[in-house]
Structure formats: structure tokens, C-alpha cells
Amino acid sequence: MVPKVTLYKVHWPFTFLMSQETLLNAFADEVKQGRIESIGVNNYSAEEIHQAHAILEKRGVILATNQVRYSLLFRQVEAKGIVDTARQLGVTILAYSSLAQGLLTGKYMVEKVPTGPRKFDPRFQKSGLEKIAPVLALLRQIGEKYGKTTAQVALNWLVV
Ligand SMILES: NC(=O)c1ccc[n+]([C@@H]2O[C@H](COP(=O)([O-])OP(=O)(O)OC[C@H]3O[C@@H](n4cnc5c(N)ncnc54)[C@H](OP(=O)(O)O)[C@@H]3O)[C@@H](O)[C@H]2O)c1
């Protein structure tokens, strides 16, 4: 039996390297040959999702996923119509940085700023942590009510 990749994803829409037509048709060929089970993309805009979906549809292949940066603290994908477009076309949104690189775990706070490389990121500095303190307090409160951690509550928010 030929080994199959369950989900093969394009890491970024680098069209200067290769057109979407060329790339996604090559992926579709692999699906037809049975070496890839499903195709995903990462960091695609609403327009790019439409384009990718249309290219694959012509080949009778589904665009399964679009992985994007998405969390309670980073919701640009909603404002940019990426979530709605994906929903409309039946493309599953996969979230990366779903815990905002640890911010939504609640382990970093004004009294406990990180000591590692995160300390150079303004979001992890005192002012950044002050800004998100109300969000973390609410997540903690919900977590206490249901016996869940702050991280679990933040991840649950993403699951729709
Ligand atoms: N497709 C793309 O373009 C793309 C881009 C970026 C990232 N990614 C992928 O997304 C994944 C995660 O990225 P991310 O680091 O930004 O994700 P994240 O889930 O937002 O943050 C991960 C950090 O959260 C903390 N953490 C996770 N689970 C925890 C728990 N149960 N309790 C306490 N702390 C916890 C850890 O911090 P500590 O280190 O302090 O323990 C960990 O480093 C990676 O696999 C990466 O490859 C994909």
C-alpha cells in the first residue's frame, strides 16, 4: 500500500515562487494518485481561499483547511473575513498561536513577567500584561466555575 499523507499543507501563499494554479494543481495530482488524502493551506486571505478553492474544485478536490493565527487576543482573521469565507466554502479553520504564545495560559502576569526571550516582546512586558489582565481574570473565573484551567477556557472559545 502507498503511504499517504493525511493533510498536506502549503505553509504560506508565496506566489512569487510559484503560482497558485501550478502549486495546487500539483497537489491535486498527488490526491488523484492517492499519495495525499487532503489539502490544506496556511495564512491565506479571504481572496486567496476563494482562489485556492476554485482551482481545486475544478479538479474535484476539496480544500480542507486554512491554518491561521487565531486566539481570543488575536482576532484579525474575523475582521478580514477569513473565518466567514472559510465557513461559507466548507474550509476548516485551524488555529495556530491559539494560546497567544502562552499569554492565554495565565502563567505570565504583571507580578510574574517572563525571564526568557519573551521579555523582549511588548505583549509580555508589564504594560502589555496590564492590558490583558481583565481578560485573564475572566478566563480564570470561568475556569474556576467549571474546574478547567485558563488555557482550556481560552481553547474552548476557539472550538466552534
Ligand atoms: N502555520 C503557520 O504559519 C504557523 C505559524 C506559527 C506557529 N505555527 C505552529 O503553531 C504551533 C504553536 O505555536 P505557538 O507557540 O505560537 O502556540 P501557542 O499554543 O499560542 O503557545 C505555546 C506556548 O504556550 C505555553 N503552553 C502551551 N500549553 C500550555 C499549558 N497547558 N500550560 C501552560 N502553558 C502552556 C507554552 O509556553 P512555555 O514555552 O512558556 O512553556 C508554549 O510555548 C507550533 O506547532 C507552530 O509550528 C504555525
The ligand as a Gaussian input file, in Angstrom:
#p B3LYP/6-31G(d) Opt

LIG

0 1
 N        1.227000      27.688000      10.049000
 C        1.941000      28.696000      10.455000
 O        2.236000      29.628000       9.703000
 C        2.395000      28.739000      11.881000
 C        2.929000      29.908000      12.403000
 C        3.311000      29.919000      13.747000
 C        3.177000      28.785000      14.513000
 N        2.679000      27.653000      13.947000
 C        2.583000      26.426000      14.740000
 O        1.729000      26.613000      15.848000
 C        2.197000      25.822000      16.931000
 C        2.230000      26.582000      18.234000
 O        2.625000      27.938000      18.073000
 P        2.713000      28.916000      19.313000
 O        3.945000      28.629000      20.097000
 O        2.547000      30.293000      18.814000
 O        1.405000      28.440000      20.133000
 P        0.620000      28.746000      21.443000
 O       -0.135000      27.491000      21.695000
 O       -0.124000      30.010000      21.329000
 O        1.708000      28.933000      22.604000
 C        2.510000      27.872000      23.028000
 C        3.087000      28.205000      24.388000
 O        2.050000      28.193000      25.351000
 C        2.505000      27.604000      26.538000
 N        1.617000      26.486000      26.856000
 C        1.054000      25.600000      25.975000
 N        0.277000      24.734000      26.633000
 C        0.322000      25.075000      27.943000
 C       -0.277000      24.552000      29.115000
 N       -1.115000      23.520000      29.055000
 N        0.004000      25.129000      30.289000
 C        0.826000      26.187000      30.364000
 N        1.439000      26.742000      29.273000
 C        1.183000      26.167000      28.096000
 C        3.931000      27.178000      26.337000
 O        4.730000      28.215000      26.886000
 P        6.186000      27.945000      27.586000
 O        7.154000      27.888000      26.465000
 O        6.359000      29.120000      28.472000
 O        6.068000      26.658000      28.308000
 C        4.076000      27.155000      24.853000
 O        5.364000      27.510000      24.405000
 C        3.550000      25.269000      16.555000
 O        3.396000      23.910000      16.260000
 C        3.927000      26.057000      15.312000
 O        4.641000      25.292000      14.391000
 C        2.270000      27.616000      12.662000

